[in-house]
Amino acid sequence: MAAIDDYRQYVQQFMRDYANFANSASLDRDQDVETQVVFDTEQEHDHVQHVGWQKGRRVYGCVLHIDINGGKLWIQHHGTEIKVAEEFLTLGVPREHIVLGFQPE
């Protein structure tokens, strides 16, 4: 169980750090986009999403989705330039506990 608690902490911290970076980078007068973090700790589905307006156009979408399922981190969607799996590897998550859910087996 300790690994799951660690994984949850890693995912939440990674997502908070990403959202803080994205929010600080979006301080543009033609843009009013908030990067939000949504944690579902009961079902273990966590998301980062962009919501707002940019140059008169609506912005809404999931940029990062990670689940904890079967004792593994499932990277379901990742629309960032960050190598998310490598970030978790550096934290000590074993390679076999990281699943790229957006790629076929």
C-alpha positions in Angstrom: 0.0 0.0 0.0 2.9 2.3 0.6 3.8 2.4 -3.1 0.2 3.5 -4.0 0.4 6.3 -1.5 3.8 7.3 -2.9 2.4 7.2 -6.4 -0.6 9.3 -5.5 1.8 11.9 -3.9 4.1 11.9 -7.0 1.1 12.4 -9.4 -0.4 15.1 -7.4 2.8 17.0 -6.9 3.7 16.7 -10.6 0.3 18.0 -11.6 0.4 20.9 -9.2 3.9 21.9 -10.4 2.8 21.7 -14.0 -0.4 23.8 -13.4 1.6 26.4 -11.4 4.1 26.6 -14.3 1.3 26.8 -16.9 -0.6 29.4 -15.0 2.5 31.6 -14.5 3.4 31.3 -18.2 -0.1 32.4 -19.4 0.1 35.9 -18.0 -0.7 37.3 -21.5 -3.2 40.2 -22.1 -4.8 38.3 -25.0 -5.3 35.2 -22.9 -7.4 34.3 -19.9 -6.8 30.6 -19.5 -6.6 28.9 -16.2 -4.9 25.5 -15.8 -6.9 23.5 -13.3 -6.0 20.3 -11.5 -8.7 17.8 -10.7 -8.0 14.9 -8.2 -10.4 12.0 -7.8 -8.7 10.2 -4.9 -11.5 7.7 -4.6 -11.4 6.4 -8.2 -7.7 7.4 -8.7 -8.4 9.5 -11.9 -6.4 12.7 -11.9 -6.5 15.4 -14.6 -5.0 18.7 -15.6 -7.1 20.8 -17.9 -7.1 24.2 -19.5 -10.2 26.4 -19.2 -10.8 29.9 -20.5 -10.4 32.2 -23.5 -7.5 33.0 -25.8 -7.7 35.7 -28.4 -11.5 35.5 -28.5 -11.6 31.7 -28.8 -12.8 29.2 -26.1 -10.1 27.0 -24.6 -11.2 23.8 -22.9 -9.4 20.5 -22.7 -7.6 17.9 -20.8 -3.8 18.2 -21.1 -2.8 15.4 -18.7 -4.7 12.4 -17.4 -3.1 9.8 -15.0 -4.8 7.0 -13.3 -3.6 4.6 -10.6 -4.9 1.2 -11.4 -3.7 -2.2 -10.4 -0.8 -0.7 -8.5 0.5 1.0 -11.6 0.6 4.5 -13.0 -1.5 4.7 -16.2 -0.6 7.7 -18.3 -3.9 7.9 -20.2 -3.3 11.2 -22.0 -0.4 13.6 -22.1 -0.5 16.7 -24.2 2.6 18.3 -22.8 6.2 18.5 -24.0 7.4 17.0 -20.7 8.5 13.4 -20.7 6.1 12.4 -18.0 7.1 8.7 -17.7 10.8 9.8 -17.2 9.8 12.1 -14.5 8.2 9.2 -12.5 11.3 7.0 -13.3 13.5 9.6 -11.6 11.3 9.5 -8.5 11.9 5.7 -8.3 8.8 4.3 -9.9 9.8 1.0 -11.5 9.5 1.0 -15.3 7.0 -1.9 -15.1 4.7 0.2 -13.0 4.3 2.9 -15.7 1.8 2.1 -18.4 1.4 4.3 -21.4 -2.4 3.9 -21.8 -2.4 5.9 -25.1 -0.2 3.4 -26.9 -1.3 -0.1 -28.0 0.3 -3.0 -26.1 
